[in-house]
Amino acid sequence: MPGTDVEAVADAGADGRALFRLLSWFSPNYPIGAFSCSHGLESAVDAGIVSDPASLETWIRDVTRRGVGRVETVLLAEAWRAADAGDFPALHAVADLAAAWRPTAELAVEGDTQGDAFLAVAEAAWPSPSLFTFTTGRGDRPTPHPVAVGVVAAAHRIPLPPTATAFLFGFATGLVSVGVRLGIIGQTGGQRVIAALEPEIAATAAVALATPLDEAGAATPVVDWCSMRHETQYTRLFRS
C-alpha cells in the first residue's frame, strides 16, 4: 500500500491484539467465578463498616492501595518477568509464595480457584507451549490468580504495565459489583466510584511495578478480620 508505514501498522495490530485479550480476560464473561467472591466486603457490609457509596469507595481504595490489590500486582509482575525469561523454577517459587501469602482460608480459596480457572480457560481458548509447560510442572499445586495472569500475559507477549492496570481494574470493579448486588449502591453510583478510582488504580499499578518482591506487604487488618468473620456469618451471598 503506497505511503503505508508497515512497522506502524504491525505495531498497531499488536497493540490491538493485546487490548482485545486484556478486555477478554478481565470481562465479567471470563468464567473464573469472581462473581461469587466479595473479598470480605459482604462481612464489612453486615458489620456496618461499609454502608453507602462513600464508605464503599474508601474500602476499595484502601484494599487496592494498601492491601491485596497492590501486593498481588507485585506478585503478578514477578510472575510475568519470570515467565518472560523462561525461568520456570523462579515462576513456581513465585506461585508458591503467592499461595502462602493469603491471610485467611476464604481468601486462599478465592485466589486459588480463580487462578486455576483463569489458566484452564486460557489454555482452552488461547493455548501456548509455555502455558502447557507451566501447568504440567505445577501438578496439583494451586496457581493464585495474579500469578496465572502474569504467566498468561507473558506467554502471549502482552506488555506488563497494561496487564497490571487491567488486573487492578478487574479487582476494583469486581468489588463495586459486590456493592451493587448487596444494595448499598446503584448501577450509576457504581460507575461514579469506578471513575473516582481511576487515578488510584493507575498510581497503584505504577508503584507495584517498581516494588521489589521482598518489600511487598499489606496493612489492611480490618479486611482480614472481615474475611475471617465471613467464614461464620449466618447468612451470606458470597463464598468469601
C-alpha positions in Angstrom: 0.0 0.0 0.0 1.6 3.3 -1.1 2.6 5.6 1.8 1.9 3.0 4.5 4.4 2.6 7.3 4.5 -1.2 7.6 6.1 -1.2 11.0 3.5 1.2 12.4 0.7 -1.0 11.0 2.3 -4.1 12.6 2.6 -2.3 15.9 -1.0 -1.1 15.8 -2.0 -4.7 15.2 0.0 -6.0 18.1 -1.5 -3.3 20.4 -5.0 -4.2 19.2 -4.4 -7.9 19.9 -3.1 -7.1 23.4 -6.1 -4.8 24.1 -8.5 -7.4 22.8 -7.0 -10.1 25.1 -6.9 -8.0 28.2 -10.5 -7.0 27.6 -11.5 -10.6 27.2 -9.5 -11.8 30.3 -11.0 -9.2 32.6 -14.5 -9.2 31.2 -17.3 -10.4 33.6 -17.9 -13.1 30.9 -14.5 -14.7 31.6 -15.5 -17.7 33.7 -13.3 -17.7 36.8 -16.0 -17.5 39.4 -15.2 -13.9 40.5 -18.9 -13.1 40.8 -19.1 -15.4 43.8 -16.4 -13.6 45.8 -16.6 -10.5 47.9 -13.1 -10.4 49.4 -14.6 -9.9 52.9 -16.8 -7.0 51.7 -20.1 -8.8 52.4 -19.0 -9.1 56.1 -18.0 -5.4 56.1 -21.5 -4.5 54.9 -23.1 -6.8 57.5 -21.0 -5.2 60.3 -21.9 -1.7 59.1 -18.4 -0.8 58.2 -19.4 -0.2 54.6 -22.9 1.2 54.2 -23.0 3.8 51.4 -21.2 4.9 48.3 -18.6 6.9 50.2 -17.6 4.1 52.5 -17.6 1.7 49.6 -15.2 3.9 47.7 -13.0 4.2 50.8 -12.9 0.4 51.3 -12.0 -0.3 47.7 -9.4 2.5 47.7 -7.7 1.1 50.8 -7.7 -2.6 49.8 -6.3 -1.6 46.4 -3.6 0.8 47.7 -2.6 -0.9 51.0 -3.9 -4.4 50.7 -4.3 -7.3 48.4 -4.6 -5.2 45.3 -1.1 -3.8 45.5 0.6 -7.0 46.8 -1.0 -9.2 44.2 0.1 -6.8 41.4 3.7 -7.1 42.7 3.3 -10.9 42.5 1.8 -10.6 39.0 4.8 -8.6 37.9 7.3 -11.1 39.4 5.5 -13.9 37.6 5.4 -12.1 34.3 9.1 -11.4 34.5 10.0 -15.0 35.3 7.7 -16.3 32.6 9.0 -13.9 30.1 12.6 -15.0 30.9 11.6 -18.7 30.7 12.7 -19.2 34.3 10.2 -21.8 35.4 11.9 -22.6 38.8 11.5 -18.9 39.7 8.0 -18.9 38.4 7.0 -21.8 40.5 8.6 -20.2 43.5 6.5 -17.0 43.0 3.4 -19.1 42.7 4.2 -21.0 45.9 4.9 -17.7 47.7 1.6 -16.2 46.5 -0.3 -19.3 47.7 1.3 -19.0 51.1 0.8 -15.3 51.5 -3.0 -15.1 51.9 -4.1 -14.3 55.5 -7.4 -16.3 55.7 -8.8 -19.6 54.4 -11.5 -17.9 52.3 -9.1 -15.6 50.6 -6.9 -18.6 49.8 -9.9 -20.4 48.2 -10.8 -17.2 46.3 -7.3 -16.7 44.9 -6.7 -20.4 44.1 -10.0 -21.1 42.4 -9.8 -18.0 40.3 -6.2 -18.6 39.3 -6.7 -22.2 38.3 -9.8 -21.3 36.4 -8.0 -18.5 34.6 -5.3 -20.9 33.5 -7.7 -23.6 32.4 -9.8 -21.2 30.2 -6.6 -19.6 28.8 -5.3 -23.0 27.8 -8.6 -23.8 26.1 -9.1 -20.6 24.2 -5.5 -19.1 23.9 -3.2 -22.2 24.1 0.6 -21.7 24.3 3.5 -24.1 24.7 4.8 -22.1 27.7 1.4 -22.4 29.4 1.4 -26.1 28.9 5.0 -26.3 30.3 4.0 -24.3 33.4 0.7 -26.1 34.1 2.3 -29.5 33.6 5.1 -28.7 36.0 2.6 -27.3 38.6 1.0 -30.6 39.2 -1.6 -30.4 41.9 -0.3 -27.2 43.4 -2.6 -24.2 43.1 -1.8 -21.2 41.0 -3.1 -18.0 42.6 -4.9 -15.6 40.3 -2.2 -12.9 40.0 0.4 -15.5 39.0 -1.9 -17.0 36.5 -2.5 -13.6 34.9 1.3 -12.9 34.8 2.0 -16.3 33.2 -0.7 -16.0 30.5 0.1 -12.4 29.7 3.8 -13.2 29.3 3.0 -16.2 27.2 1.1 -14.0 24.7 3.6 -11.1 24.8 1.2 -8.7 26.5 3.3 -5.9 28.0 3.4 -5.8 31.8 2.2 -2.2 32.5 -1.2 -2.6 30.8 -1.6 -6.1 32.2 -1.1 -4.7 35.8 -3.5 -1.9 35.2 -6.1 -4.3 33.8 -5.7 -6.7 36.7 -6.2 -3.9 39.3 -9.2 -2.6 37.3 -10.8 -6.0 37.3 -10.2 -6.3 41.1 -11.7 -2.9 41.9 -14.6 -3.2 39.6 -15.4 -6.6 41.0 -15.8 -5.1 44.4 -18.0 -2.4 43.0 -20.2 -5.1 41.6 -20.4 -6.7 45.0 -21.6 -3.3 46.4 -24.3 -3.1 43.7 -25.5 -6.6 44.4 -25.6 -6.0 48.2 -27.8 -3.0 47.6 -25.6 -0.3 49.0 -25.1 1.5 45.7 -26.9 1.7 42.4 -25.5 1.0 38.9 -24.8 4.7 38.1 -23.4 5.2 41.5 -21.1 2.3 41.0 -19.8 3.9 37.8 -19.1 7.1 39.7 -17.0 5.1 42.2 -15.1 3.4 39.3 -14.4 6.8 37.8 -13.2 8.2 41.1 -10.8 5.2 41.5 -9.2 5.7 38.0 -6.2 7.7 39.3 -5.8 5.3 42.3 -5.6 2.3 40.1 -3.1 3.9 37.7 -0.9 5.1 40.6 -1.0 1.7 42.5 -0.1 -0.2 39.3 2.9 2.1 38.8 4.0 1.7 42.4 3.6 -2.1 42.4 5.7 -2.5 39.2 8.5 -0.6 41.0 8.3 -2.5 44.2 10.7 -5.4 44.9 9.1 -8.6 46.0 10.8 -8.6 49.4 9.3 -5.1 50.1 5.7 -6.1 49.3 3.3 -6.1 52.2 -0.3 -5.2 53.2 -1.7 -3.1 56.0 -5.4 -3.8 56.0 -6.2 -5.8 59.2 -9.9 -4.9 59.1 -10.2 -6.6 55.7 -8.6 -9.7 57.1 -10.9 -9.6 60.2 -13.9 -9.2 57.9 -12.8 -12.2 55.8 -12.4 -14.4 59.0 -15.7 -13.1 60.3 -17.4 -14.0 57.0 -16.4 -17.7 57.4 -19.0 -18.0 60.2 -21.5 -15.3 59.0 -25.0 -16.7 59.4 -26.5 -15.6 56.0 -24.4 -14.7 53.0 -24.5 -14.5 49.2 -20.8 -14.8 48.5 -18.2 -17.5 49.2 -15.6 -15.1 50.5 
